[in-house]
Amino acid sequence: MSDFEPFYDVNLSYDDNYAKGPFGAFAAALAADADGTAASADAAGAVADESAVDFLGHQVNLPFGIPAGPLLNERFTTAAFRAGFDLATYKTVRSRAWGCNPFPNVLAVHPQSADGSLIPGSAELDEGVLADTRYEQPISISNSFGVPSRDPDEWQPDMKRAIAAAGPGQLLIPSFQGSRTEGMTTDDYIADHVATARLVTETGADLMVMNTSCPNEGHNRLLCHDPALVGRITEAVKNEIGDRALAIKLAYIPPTEVTGGWGPERTIVDDSALEFMVKETAERGTVQAFSAINTISARLVDANGEQALPGAGRDRSGVCGRAIRRAGLDMVARLAAIREKLGLDYTIIGLGGVVSPEDYAAYRAAGADAVMSATGAMWDADLARKIKAAR
């Protein structure tokens, strides 16, 4: 394992990270910001870049940042800004308090392929992928939190502070989702999305991203696998938030028909499932951006082949980091192709396995208008500065 200290401490619980974090270089960035000893105005994110670009109606220095997940509260998002990440996504919030999965939540994941990739649809995902505490670069990890949330009475004022902490050319992006509870009808579920979006607007947010890519429909069931329902929800949410830009976060949606296996030789014959999602949302004007991808679901096992994460319903986990880079690039390229085919102008936010400036460039070349890194950024607080230096 690298000597670098991740800004989220995987050896502590989510609640301890929320109360005590961030750690490592992010903690140092906050301390320097507090006592005025930041190395330079540019390093502190205090000066807008002359080459700023438009991102959903906002000027940002570099369309690169951290997606929903590791930035738990205002301290984390402010540290991200001060470390040069110009897009910081506030961890997904709900209309009510929601508990976290039991500790541990993060394990190192070791796919068997030569390049460390997990391939959607491969047998390995169901047969079992080794997960342990050997954190090695390039890093891949489990993401088994269950989308916890503080009560709105806590996260709303904190989100307001997070929005205010952005420097020139920087942008705080709130993430939210609806909460399905026992006995809830589909109409109730849609209404909960709307209510949560309303709570986000009350913080002064000018845009937001809706999470459709975590198990929010029940055990291992994703909202983004039901494009028609996503369309209904986004229409209701957009009616509530008005002109504010709405993005939706997607998991990997496989092509309907492919020839040539996986790789450069592959030809996508039919991408109707992903195209249907675009038509139900962006084509109708309810969604202005797609963020893809967050994780790939896999069965995680220890060295003895037993369930790696403790507890019922945790035989599988989303995996993020280097293991999903190929799948993330694939989704971005397909979203870009559909955008061109349909003559639309939605924004594509590419993520998955971004750990280097070369990964940022690859996502931009594939069609991403902005790029984000969660796992890579956790293990490299200088990632944004490295990408800026490489431009």
Secondary structure, DSSP 4 states (H G I P E B T S, - for coil): --S---SS-TTS-HHHHHHH---HHHHHHHHHHHHT--S-TTTTT-S--TT-EEETTEEESSSEEE-SSS--SHHHHHHHHHTT-SEEEEEEE-SS-BPPPPSP---EEE-SSTT-PPPTT-THHHH-EEEES---SSPEEEE-----B--HHHHHHHHHHHHHT--TT-EEEEEE-----TT--HHHHHHHHHHHHHHHHTTT-SEEEEE-SSS-SSTT--GGG-HHHHHHHHHHHHHHHTTSEEEEEE-----SEEES-SSTT-EEEE-HHHHHHHHHTTTTTS--EEEE---EEEEEE-TTSSBSS-STT-SEEEEEEGGGHHHHHHHHHHHHHHHHHHT---EEEEESS--SHHHHHHHHHHT-SEEE-SHHHHT-TTHHHHHHHH-
